[in-house]
Amino acid sequence: MQSENPTPDDTLGDFTKRTIALEGADKTVYVAGSGPAVIVMPEMPGISPDVLRFARWVRDAGFTVYVPSLFGVDGAYPTVELGDPIARKTCVSKEFRAFAGGGTSPVAVWLRALARLAHAESGGPGVGAVGMCFTGNFALTMTLEPAVIAPVINHPSLPLDDPAGLELSPEDATAIAARFERDDLRALAYRFDNDKWCTGQRFAAYTQLLGDRFDGRVLSGAHANPNPPPFFQHIVQTPHSVVTAHLVDEQGHPTLQARDEILAYLHTRLHPAPPA
């Protein structure tokens, strides 16, 4: 099994490291850029160099990016030796509802408070929220905070044991659907067609909840980076991370187009054109 680390860990030297106390909990958050806020949540097994590459793209597109540390080793390259125990520990953490029947993860309350803070600090019409993998659905649950107006749901993997499930309590699902209708919100989402962690059944469940307000886009797994970091090769074992580990950074590539679509969506929602 591959254990070497061909990609160095990211030092996060161009981010400001902050400890933010909200809802009775202190968490580390990395902040950079200027403009309206976008919260970029990590995927399993943590804030990897690929997650930070995406966060920098968001920053450079004209946003203040907030990257909360929710699990793992910040900036670490995702090896099997590092990532496997992190994934196992997070699955049983009280902050997360990794399995069916658990409802909405408690950490979503803290993330909504972070969105309120980010909006107060950064201004603009509202806040974007980008979830990935383990945090994918959090971008949706964060819309229970009125400041969040641009949710991006990337390859949501929870609940792990129900491919057609949503990581939501019935009450939260009802409230989210009502808010999308009331405030004319839309969610942008991505998955690969052969992703075993985020299936077509899950996207169908989102569509059932939100109707045409859920814009679920599906890429061919043949377009996934064939040489992702070891954690994704040996533990995930399927095309999964559209704009991070499985992205191919080549002009015109479908995964890079997905990145550009996300940036355009965030710009439309958070940098609206002034009225004529």
C-alpha positions in Angstrom: 0.0 0.0 0.0 1.2 3.4 -0.9 2.5 5.3 2.2 4.9 7.9 0.8 3.9 11.5 0.6 4.7 13.0 -2.8 2.8 16.2 -2.0 4.0 18.3 0.9 1.7 19.3 3.7 0.2 22.7 3.3 1.4 25.3 5.9 -1.7 27.5 5.5 0.7 30.4 5.7 -1.5 32.7 3.6 -4.5 32.2 5.9 -5.1 33.9 9.2 -5.6 31.2 11.9 -8.3 32.2 14.4 -9.9 30.5 17.4 -13.6 31.3 17.2 -15.9 30.6 20.2 -19.6 30.0 19.2 -22.4 28.1 20.8 -20.2 27.0 23.7 -17.5 25.5 21.5 -14.1 26.8 20.4 -12.9 25.8 16.9 -10.0 26.8 14.7 -11.0 28.7 11.5 -8.6 29.7 8.7 -9.6 33.0 7.0 -8.3 34.7 3.9 -9.4 37.2 1.2 -11.9 40.0 1.0 -15.5 40.4 -0.1 -18.6 38.4 0.8 -18.0 35.4 3.0 -17.9 31.8 1.7 -17.5 29.0 4.3 -15.5 26.1 2.7 -15.9 23.0 4.9 -13.3 20.1 4.7 -13.9 16.7 3.4 -12.7 13.5 5.0 -10.0 13.2 6.3 -9.6 17.0 6.9 -8.3 20.3 5.5 -6.1 18.7 2.9 -3.9 20.5 0.4 -6.6 19.9 -2.2 -9.3 21.4 0.0 -7.1 24.5 0.5 -6.4 24.7 -3.3 -10.2 25.0 -3.8 -10.5 27.5 -0.9 -7.8 29.7 -2.6 -9.7 29.6 -5.8 -12.7 30.9 -4.0 -10.6 33.6 -2.3 -9.1 34.7 -5.5 -12.5 34.9 -7.1 -13.3 37.8 -4.8 -14.5 36.3 -1.5 -13.5 36.1 2.1 -13.1 32.4 2.7 -13.6 30.8 6.1 -12.3 27.2 6.4 -13.3 25.6 9.8 -11.3 22.8 11.2 -13.9 20.1 12.0 -11.7 16.9 12.0 -8.2 15.7 11.0 -4.8 17.4 10.9 -5.0 20.8 9.3 -3.0 21.0 6.0 -2.0 17.3 6.0 -1.7 15.3 2.8 -4.3 12.5 3.1 -2.4 9.2 3.5 -4.1 6.0 4.6 -2.1 5.9 7.8 -3.4 9.4 8.8 -6.9 9.3 7.3 -8.3 5.9 8.3 -8.3 6.5 12.1 -9.6 10.0 11.6 -12.5 8.7 9.6 -13.3 6.0 12.1 -13.2 8.5 15.0 -15.3 11.1 13.3 -18.0 8.5 12.4 -18.7 8.0 16.2 -18.2 11.6 17.2 -21.2 13.2 19.0 -20.9 16.2 16.7 -21.8 14.2 13.6 -24.7 11.9 12.6 -22.9 9.5 10.3 -25.6 6.9 10.1 -29.3 6.7 9.2 -31.8 7.7 11.8 -29.5 10.1 13.5 -31.0 13.3 12.1 -29.2 16.5 11.6 -25.6 16.6 12.9 -25.2 18.9 16.0 -22.1 20.6 14.5 -24.5 22.3 12.1 -25.6 24.6 14.9 -22.0 25.8 15.3 -21.6 26.2 11.5 -24.8 28.3 11.3 -23.4 30.6 14.0 -20.1 30.9 12.0 -22.2 32.0 9.0 -23.8 34.7 11.1 -20.4 35.9 12.3 -18.9 35.7 8.8 -21.8 37.8 7.4 -21.3 40.4 10.1 -17.6 40.6 9.4 -17.6 40.5 5.6 -20.9 42.1 4.6 -22.6 41.6 1.2 -26.0 40.2 0.6 -25.3 36.9 2.4 -23.0 33.9 2.8 -22.0 31.0 0.7 -21.5 27.5 2.1 -19.6 24.8 0.4 -19.8 21.3 1.8 -17.8 18.3 0.7 -18.2 14.5 1.3 -18.7 14.2 5.1 -19.7 17.8 5.3 -21.6 17.9 2.0 -25.1 18.1 3.4 -24.0 20.7 6.0 -24.3 23.3 3.2 -28.0 22.6 3.1 -28.6 22.5 6.8 -26.8 25.8 7.2 -29.6 27.4 5.1 -31.6 27.4 8.3 -29.5 30.5 9.1 -31.0 33.4 7.1 -27.5 34.7 6.2 -26.7 31.6 4.1 -28.0 32.2 0.5 -25.6 30.2 -1.7 -25.4 26.5 -0.7 -23.1 24.1 -2.7 -23.5 20.4 -1.9 -20.5 18.4 -3.2 -20.8 14.6 -3.2 -22.6 14.4 0.2 -21.8 11.0 1.8 -24.0 11.0 5.0 -25.7 8.9 6.1 -23.1 6.3 5.3 -25.5 3.3 5.7 -28.4 4.6 3.6 -27.7 5.6 0.0 -31.1 7.2 -0.4 -31.0 9.0 3.0 -30.5 12.7 3.9 -28.7 13.7 7.0 -31.7 15.7 8.3 -34.3 15.5 10.9 -37.9 15.6 9.6 -38.4 19.0 11.2 -35.2 20.5 9.6 -36.1 19.0 6.2 -39.5 20.7 6.4 -38.0 24.0 7.5 -35.4 24.0 4.8 -37.9 23.2 2.0 -40.0 26.1 3.2 -37.1 28.5 3.3 -36.0 27.6 -0.2 -39.5 28.4 -1.4 -39.9 31.5 0.6 -36.6 33.1 -0.2 -36.2 31.7 -3.8 -33.0 29.7 -2.9 -31.4 27.1 -5.1 -28.8 24.5 -4.2 -26.0 23.6 -6.6 -24.7 20.0 -6.2 -22.1 17.6 -7.8 -21.3 13.9 -7.9 -19.7 11.4 -10.1 -22.1 8.9 -11.7 -20.3 5.8 -10.2 -19.7 7.2 -6.8 -20.6 4.5 -4.3 -20.7 7.0 -1.4 -23.0 9.6 -3.0 -25.4 7.8 -5.2 -28.1 8.7 -7.7 -30.6 7.7 -5.0 -29.3 10.5 -2.7 -29.6 13.1 -5.4 -33.2 11.8 -6.1 -33.9 12.4 -2.4 -32.7 16.0 -2.6 -34.9 16.5 -5.6 -37.9 15.1 -3.8 -37.2 17.6 -1.0 -36.5 20.7 -3.0 -37.9 20.0 -6.5 -36.2 22.1 -9.2 -34.6 24.2 -6.6 -32.0 21.4 -6.3 -29.6 21.6 -9.3 -27.8 18.3 -9.1 -25.1 17.8 -11.7 -23.5 14.5 -12.5 -20.1 13.9 -14.1 -18.8 10.7 -15.6 -16.5 8.8 -13.3 -14.2 8.4 -16.3 -13.3 12.0 -15.8 -12.1 11.6 -12.2 -8.4 12.0 -11.5 -7.0 8.4 -11.7 -4.2 9.1 -9.2 -5.7 10.8 -6.1 -4.0 10.8 -2.8 -3.6 7.4 -1.0 -6.6 7.9 1.3 -8.9 8.2 -1.7 -7.2 5.4 -3.6 -7.3 2.8 -0.9 -10.1 3.9 1.5 -12.6 5.8 -0.7 -11.9 3.5 -3.7 -14.3 5.3 -6.1 -14.5 8.6 -8.0 -15.8 10.9 -5.4 -14.3 14.4 -4.8 -15.2 16.4 -7.9 -13.4 19.7 -7.1 -10.6 18.4 -4.8 -8.9 15.0 -4.8 -10.4 13.8 -8.1 -10.2 17.1 -9.9 -7.9 17.3 -13.0 -6.4 20.8 -13.3 -6.4 21.0 -17.0 -8.2 23.7 -19.1 -11.5 22.4 -20.5 -11.6 19.3 -18.2 -15.1 18.6 -16.8 -14.0 18.7 -13.2 -12.3 22.1 -13.7 -15.5 23.3 -15.5 -17.4 22.2 -12.3 -15.1 24.4 -10.3 -15.8 27.3 -12.6 -19.6 26.7 -12.4 -19.4 26.8 -8.6 -17.4 30.1 -8.6 -19.9 31.6 -11.1 -22.8 30.5 -8.9 -21.2 32.1 -5.8 -20.5 35.3 -7.8 -24.1 35.5 -9.0 -25.6 35.0 -5.5 -23.1 37.0 -3.5 -21.9 39.7 -6.0 -25.2 40.5 -7.6 -25.2 43.1 -10.4 -26.6 46.5 -9.3 -30.0 47.4 -10.6 -29.9 49.3 -14.0 
